[in-house]
Amino acid sequence: MLVIDYRKQNRFKPNLRWVWELYLNSLTFLLIVSPISAICQAPEIIWNHGYGGNLDDRGKQVINGIGGGYLVIGHGESIDGDLIGSNGSDDCFVVKTDANGVKFWSKGFGGSEYDIGHVGSLTLDSGYVICASILSNDGDVTENNGIQDLWAFKINDDGDIEWQYNYGGTHNETPHSVIPTDDGG
């Protein structure tokens, strides 16, 4: 039961009617919430895996993958552990797992500068579109139009780049979501 004592601040002096209404409201709340809280319990953890190396590695999004697995999209500084194949400072990293979180592969994408993977989506042709913010103009990145550009690239189920586009100008561009269209675009 929630009880707020306003008397300490001399703003409110409860009367018997207010106390009775508070009691009835609390009782109603308890009757409604108690059965729900008995049903709603913390979810059971099915599996738990960590991916990365010995430096600052961060996952930004997890999406459903092909065949019941998952794709973890993020960025990392490590060049050891699960995150091998770094191109430079921080890279956009993608980790593909099976349905139990066991890693199939992990790959770094980007160039020699700070490149952060933010979001991704499964495509209609069983690939993935990944969107990142990039500072690089080398490595996997074919161009940079300004300071920090939005980089969209498509990978197949094995993690090989099929195409890439760079969007940006003289300011910072950061992706927040990517949604596939019905025509496959």
C-alpha positions in Angstrom: 0.0 0.0 0.0 1.3 3.5 -0.9 1.0 6.0 1.9 2.0 9.6 1.4 2.3 11.8 4.5 1.6 15.4 3.5 1.4 16.4 7.2 5.1 17.0 7.4 4.9 19.8 4.9 1.7 21.2 6.5 0.0 21.1 3.1 -2.7 18.7 3.8 -4.5 17.4 6.9 -6.3 14.1 6.2 -9.8 13.6 7.4 -11.6 10.4 8.0 -13.2 10.4 4.6 -9.9 10.8 2.8 -8.4 7.9 4.8 -11.4 5.7 4.0 -11.2 6.5 0.3 -7.4 5.9 0.3 -8.1 2.5 2.0 -10.8 1.5 -0.5 -8.7 2.6 -3.5 -5.7 0.7 -2.2 -7.8 -2.4 -1.6 -9.2 -2.2 -5.1 -5.7 -1.7 -6.4 -4.4 -4.7 -4.4 -7.3 -6.9 -5.6 -6.6 -6.0 -9.3 -2.8 -6.1 -9.2 -2.3 -9.1 -6.9 -3.6 -11.8 -9.4 -1.7 -10.1 -12.2 1.5 -10.0 -10.3 1.1 -13.7 -9.4 0.8 -14.5 -13.1 3.5 -12.1 -14.4 6.9 -13.4 -13.2 10.3 -12.6 -14.4 11.1 -14.4 -17.7 13.2 -17.5 -17.5 16.6 -17.1 -19.2 16.9 -19.7 -21.9 20.6 -19.0 -22.8 23.1 -16.3 -22.2 26.2 -15.6 -24.3 28.8 -12.8 -24.4 30.5 -11.8 -27.6 33.6 -9.7 -27.9 37.2 -9.4 -26.8 39.2 -7.6 -24.2 38.3 -4.0 -25.2 35.2 -1.9 -25.5 32.7 -3.9 -27.6 29.0 -3.1 -27.7 25.9 -4.6 -29.3 23.4 -2.1 -30.5 20.6 -4.3 -31.9 19.7 -8.0 -32.1 17.5 -9.1 -35.1 16.0 -12.4 -36.1 18.1 -14.2 -38.6 17.6 -16.8 -41.2 16.7 -20.3 -39.9 15.8 -19.2 -36.4 19.2 -17.6 -35.5 20.1 -14.1 -34.6 22.2 -11.3 -35.9 23.9 -9.0 -33.3 24.8 -5.6 -34.7 27.2 -3.2 -32.9 30.7 -2.0 -32.8 34.0 -3.0 -31.2 37.5 -2.1 -30.6 38.8 -5.6 -29.9 40.9 -7.6 -32.3 40.7 -10.7 -30.2 38.0 -13.1 -28.9 34.9 -13.2 -31.1 35.6 -9.9 -32.9 38.4 -10.7 -35.3 39.0 -9.0 -38.6 39.2 -5.4 -37.5 39.9 -2.8 -40.1 41.0 0.0 -37.8 39.9 2.0 -34.8 36.3 0.9 -34.0 34.5 -1.2 -36.6 30.9 -2.1 -37.2 30.7 -5.7 -36.1 28.1 -8.3 -36.9 27.8 -11.6 -35.1 25.6 -14.4 -36.6 24.3 -17.0 -34.2 22.1 -20.0 -34.2 18.8 -20.2 -32.2 20.8 -21.1 -29.1 23.2 -18.2 -29.4 26.2 -20.3 -30.6 28.3 -18.1 -33.0 28.4 -19.1 -36.7 30.6 -16.2 -37.6 31.6 -12.7 -36.7 32.9 -10.0 -39.0 34.1 -6.4 -38.8 33.0 -3.9 -41.4 34.4 -0.5 -42.0 37.7 1.3 -42.4 40.5 2.7 -40.4 38.4 5.3 -38.5 35.5 5.1 -36.0 32.6 3.1 -37.6 29.6 2.1 -35.5 26.9 -0.4 -36.5 23.5 0.7 -35.3 20.6 -1.2 -36.9 19.8 -3.9 -39.4 17.0 -5.8 -41.0 16.4 -9.1 -42.7 15.8 -8.7 -46.5 13.3 -10.5 -48.7 16.1 -12.4 -50.5 17.5 -13.9 -47.3 20.2 -11.3 -46.7 20.6 -8.4 -44.2 20.8 -4.7 -44.6 23.1 -3.1 -42.0 23.2 0.7 -41.3 26.1 2.3 -39.6 27.6 5.7 -38.9 31.1 6.0 -40.3 34.1 8.3 -40.3 36.2 6.0 -42.6 36.9 6.5 -46.3 38.9 3.3 -46.8 38.7 -0.4 -46.1 35.2 -1.7 -46.8 33.9 1.9 -47.2 34.0 3.2 -50.7 33.4 6.9 -50.0 32.7 9.5 -47.3 30.8 12.7 -48.1 31.5 14.6 -44.9 32.4 14.2 -41.3 30.2 11.3 -40.2 28.0 9.6 -42.9 25.3 7.0 -42.8 26.6 3.8 -44.4 24.0 1.2 -45.6 25.3 -2.1 -46.8 23.8 -5.5 -47.6 25.4 -8.8 -46.6 24.4 -12.3 -47.5 23.9 -15.1 -45.0 27.6 -15.7 -44.9 28.5 -12.1 -44.1 29.8 -11.1 -47.5 29.1 -7.5 -48.7 26.8 -7.5 -51.8 26.3 -3.7 -52.1 26.8 -0.5 -50.2 25.6 3.1 -50.3 26.9 6.1 -48.5 24.5 8.9 -47.5 25.6 12.2 -46.0 26.8 15.7 -46.4 28.9 18.1 -44.3 27.1 17.2 -41.0 26.8 14.1 -38.9 24.3 11.5 -40.1 23.3 8.6 -37.8 20.8 5.8 -38.6 18.0 5.0 -36.2 16.0 2.3 -38.0 15.9 0.4 -41.3 12.7 -1.0 -42.7 12.5 -3.2 -45.8 10.0 -2.4 -48.4 7.6 -4.8 -50.2 9.5 -4.5 -53.5 12.8 -5.7 -51.9 14.3 -2.2 -51.5 
